[in-house]
Amino acid sequence: MSEFEHERKTTGCATHGAFPANAQPIKHSLSIVQVVTWLMSSLMVLLSVNAEAVPAFARQTGQNCLACHAGGQFPELTPYGRMFKLTGYTIGERTVPISGMAVLTANKVKVNDPAAGHTQDGTLTFNTGSLFIAGKITDKAGVFAQITYNNYAGDTGFSGHTGADNMDFRYADRLINSNTDLIYGVTMHNNPGVQDVWNSNPAWGYGVVPGSTGIGSAATPMLDGGLGQQVVGGGAYVYWNQTVYAELTGYRTGNGVFSFMTQGNGTQAIIKGTNPYARLALTHAWGAHNAMIGVTHLDVQQYQDPTDLTLGTDSYRDNSIDFQYQYLLDPHTVTATVTRIHETIDSATAGTLSENINSFRAKASYVYQAKYGATLSYFDVSNSVNNPGATQTGTQGWTPELFWTPLQYMRLGVQYTLFNKVNGVSSNTDGAGRKASDDNTLLFYVWGAY
């Protein structure tokens, strides 16, 4: 595996959708006085706004966050929210399609590592800000496009960077008669899985803020954010009788006319030709309950070195199965999601079946009165290299979280990630006296949208 490919495979988890993949603790710290002032100002503004001053989708539909998001919390969608997305973001009246979002975070790691280029000492900092262009274009076409400023631009140092985040352009229609309810459409997007309406895959993250998936530097499958904002996909989907969902999409390198859909930070992966993605899901709703079980396949041919295409391609085959259950009856909301991804890698240099990666994630959440909530997430990512004597690695742990939503567009929360294993190390076995629990992280966040 080339150095470039190794870098791609160890960039960590994706926390996209409302939050960018490479969000990190960053340099511009705020004093306590500034933070309190900001919070009070935000509360006064939000308390005084009318129905016209809300994020774009809510403004378009005339609904609040509860209509589309389970318990009003991102990223889980309700049946109505899934229908809104499937029909191309076109429900409601055309209106101003602009929204904004900002995230403040404070990370504190049990053992800081100055050699990593930064410390996470609990200082509250401005992490990310996003601009959304989202809503109805025509009666059958709509868009969700996010552009994000990340105050930490990568592994080379502290600097701000603005680039494309998740984007999804759709055209859809619906045929209804006494026997059939058929939704069909096409989508163009820039992250495998971002188009999925159950938001049960890594494209949307498994939590609300950066750090919530806790994977750190573990190698992860392509479906786990490996191609986010580096490719462009075009595909078609159908949803029959609110029971069967099927999709077929092809991905290519996001360059040329599609460059606006990529991050543009100099680390773009280059893939060969058109790479297929297929998705099949079965759904059922009864009373206040709804459930889904689905399978996904992604096949990727990625060049080992984007600057020298003669070195050949590595082949990645990802297969996943996921399950989601929801109970939605005011004042209670319960959501449970389980996703397992198995990836096999055929390296152009190391030979067939040179590596396997398995990713298992589960998350359960409960929200009361759309204000008070708790989640518990589990992650287990393992890497197996098929070479005699090779080191097998893996990262495993838990993330409990508590949050409070005092207003529809403001959320405060705290989460603690406990590592059982980090890159194969569970105790003092790495030769430097370091153990997995040294990476345990306490995260406080303030999220706001307008």
Buried (B, 14 or more C-beta within 10 A) or exposed (E): BBEBBEEBBBBBBBBBBBBBBBBBBBBEBBEEEEBEEBBEEBBEBBEEEEEEEBBBBBBBBEBBBBBBBBBBBBBBBBBBBBBBBBBBBBBBEEBEBBBEBBBBBBBBBBEBEEEEEBBBEBBBBBBBBBBBBBBBBEEBBBBBBBBBBBBBBBBEEBEBBBBBBBBBBBBBBBEEEEEEEBBBBBBBBBBBBBBBBBBBBBBBBBBBBBBBBBBBBBBBBBBBBBBBBBBBBBBEBBBEEBEEBEBEBBBBBBBEEBEBBBBBBEBBBBBBEEBBBBBBBEBEBEEEEBBBBBEBBBBBBBBBBBEEEEBBBBBBBBBBEBBBBBBBEEEEBBBBBBBBBBBBBBBBEBEEEBBBBBBBBBBBBBBEEBBBBBBBBBBBBBBEBBEEEEEEBBBBBBBEBEBEBEBBBBBBBBBBBBBBBBBBBBEEEBEEEBBBBBBBBBBBBBBBBB
